[in-house]
Amino acid sequence: MTNNLSILGSTGSIGTQAIDVARKLNIKVSAITANSNVKLMEEQIRLLKPEIAVMYQESAADELKLRVSDTNTKILTGMDGLLEAASIDSADTVLNSLVGMIGLLPTLTSAKAKKNIALANKETLVAGGDLVMRTIRENDVKLLPVDSEHSAIFQCLQACPEDRFLKKLILTASGGPFFGKKYDELRDVTVAEALNHPNWSMGAKITVDSASMMNKGLEIIEARWLFDVDVDNIDVVVHRQSIVHSLIEFVDNSVLAQLGLPDMRIPIQYALTYPERFVSPAKPLNLWDVGNLTFEKPDYDTFKCLNACKDALRAGGTAPAIVNGANEMANSLFREGKIKFLEIGELVSKSLDAVESRPIKDVSDILDADKNARDFVLSSI
């Protein structure tokens, strides 16, 4: 059970919901961080009274200092500030809800500072899975999943006392806004259409990842490291209602699922209270209100990112960091109107052949692979 929390990415969707959960459970929040949302950050400082608050952008930090000069909260900036928030003495748990590769170094820093980590930053495990899990083990800390799918698997695995009983993991996918559309139908889709997710309210980057199915590809890689399962034993099923959050299959072909309304406060709370459970702010699930639950195969031909992520996982080394870096750049370029939607999957797939993959010796290998992948994407448009 968490008593004192540091929230990396406190103004985002996960961060704001984590604050809601923490307040209801009387968990102290000692550190909060954001990129540039000064107004919301000021509100959170006055509400939570944290020891430190970090604005990644220096100009935003300068403005925030002026706005909260009457408080006792110390304002920091940049990566140095993030790493201080990730290792602050008073916190026993760090919730990492940063978006993108920026979350990798804070995760490693938290583990080395002996903090339990509630992880909502996919890229940490996608790009640096082997190194991160090694660091987690060496420092004897807990890594608890916050993503709804991985939290669902984690919860189901409580009923699996030995690894030999487990046959496969089954990740559910909403299918995003373009489910059912074929390749040619997606040539001219707009950013607004890609951001129109049917079930979840998320940040722009992750919503586009959901539209391209890259989000699910990243989750396959993440699941491999979280649960030490081979890629060939991880399946994806499209479940449009987002009621079944994921499943596990045992060797006797029995299947266990975790269900709930699409409310991120459930997995956030479980990560902060594990192994205990408390009354949740989320609404209860009434199956008679839900009605039908449907399940369909994903379209690997149209949504190329899924296979690219599986191929990267099989290749090993820095290959997952390469597809992740290529996607981050392509996703950003699409949102800026500089490339077409379908080019995201094409560039992610091509990055595996264009950028050399190497074994991971330390974090610099991951960061180099990420940079090379981004450079490849930029040089390709």
HURA-V11487 format. One record per run of one state. SS is the DSSP state (H for helix, E for strand, C for the rest). FROM is the first residue (numbers start at 1). TO is the last residue. If there is no record, write none. Layout:
ss->SS from->FROM to->TO
ss->SS from->FROM to->TO
This chain:
ss->C from->1 to->3
ss->E from->4 to->8
ss->C from->9 to->12
ss->H from->13 to->24
ss->C from->25 to->27
ss->E from->28 to->34
ss->C from->35 to->37
ss->H from->38 to->48
ss->C from->49 to->51
ss->E from->52 to->55
ss->C from->56 to->57
ss->H from->58 to->67
ss->C from->68 to->73
ss->E from->74 to->77
ss->H from->78 to->86
ss->C from->87 to->92
ss->E from->93 to->96
ss->C from->97 to->102
ss->H from->103 to->112
ss->C from->113 to->115
ss->E from->116 to->119
ss->C from->120 to->121
ss->H from->122 to->138
ss->C from->139 to->142
ss->E from->143 to->145
ss->C from->146 to->147
ss->H from->148 to->159
ss->C from->160 to->162
ss->H from->163 to->165
ss->E from->166 to->173
ss->C from->174 to->175
ss->H from->176 to->178
ss->C from->179 to->182
ss->H from->183 to->186
ss->C from->187 to->190
ss->H from->191 to->194
ss->C from->195 to->203
ss->H from->204 to->212
ss->C from->213 to->213
ss->H from->214 to->227
ss->C from->228 to->230
ss->H from->231 to->233
ss->E from->234 to->238
ss->C from->239 to->243
ss->E from->244 to->250
ss->C from->251 to->254
ss->E from->255 to->259
ss->C from->260 to->264
ss->H from->265 to->273
ss->C from->274 to->286
ss->H from->287 to->290
ss->C from->291 to->295
ss->E from->296 to->296
ss->C from->297 to->304
ss->H from->305 to->315
ss->C from->316 to->318
ss->H from->319 to->335
ss->C from->336 to->341
ss->H from->342 to->354
ss->C from->355 to->362
ss->H from->363 to->380
ss->C from->381 to->381
